[in-house]
Amino acid sequence: MKTALMKFFSGRVQKKTPVTRYQPLKEQLEQARNEWLSAQNYYDNVSDADLVDYAAYHIQAAEKKYTYLLKRARHEGLHSSPFE
């Protein structure tokens, strides 16, 4: 009885593939690199002393995010160069 029910429902139940909510890792890496370069550019062009501190922290945060994603990419076997 159980196998008959399983056969009956196996054709009717659709298997759902998991939906990823995040960008692919390669896109995240590219975005993080651009954020880091943007933060460096902002630091180079800021003149107010308070904003210099903010810009320095922003560079550090962007760099940490980028290095984290690089480590994750290496761990997952993704080989890419920003110069491609």
N, C-alpha and C positions, 0 to 999 in steps of 0.2 A: 504494500500500500504506500509506504513512504517513498520508495523508488519511483512509483508511478506518479505520485504528486511532484516529485523532484523533476521528472522528465517533462511533465506538463508545464510547470512554472519556469523551467530553465529556458525555454524558448520565448517566454513572455516577459521575463525580467531583463531589462537592459542593464548591462554593466556600465557604470559611470566611471569615466576617467577623471582623476583628480584635476581640479582647475587650479592653476598656479596664479597667485595674486600678485606676484612680483615679476619684475622685468627679468629677462635672462641675465645671467651673471656677466656675460660679455658687455651688455648694455649698461649694467650697473657700474662696471669697471670704467667704461668710457665716461660716464656721467660723473663719477667720483674724481677722475683725473681732471676733467674740465672744471669741476668745483674747486679743486686744489689750485689749478692754474689761475682761476678767477680770483681766488683769495690772495694769491701772491701778487697779482696785478693790483688788487685793491690796496694792499699794504704798500706797494710802491708809489701809489698815487694819493694816499691820504695825508692830510697835513695837521689835523687836530690831534693833540696829545691823547685825549681820551679815545679817539677812534683808532689810534695806532695800537693801543692795548687790545681793543676789540679785534682789529685786523690780525694781530699776532695770534690770538686765541683761535680765530677762525682758520688761519693757516694750519695750526696744530691739529685742530679737529678734522679738517679736510684731509690732512696727511694721514692721520690715524685711520680714517675710514678707508682711504685708498689702499693703505698697506694691509688692512684687514681683508679687503676684497681680493687683493693679490694673493695673500696666503690661502684664502679659501679657493681661489681659482687653481692654484698650484696643487692643492690637496685633491681637487676634483679632476685634475689632469687637463685643465684648459691651458693651452699654449697660445699666447697671442702677444703681439707687439703693438704699442701705440703708434709705431712708425709705419704700419702697413697701409 
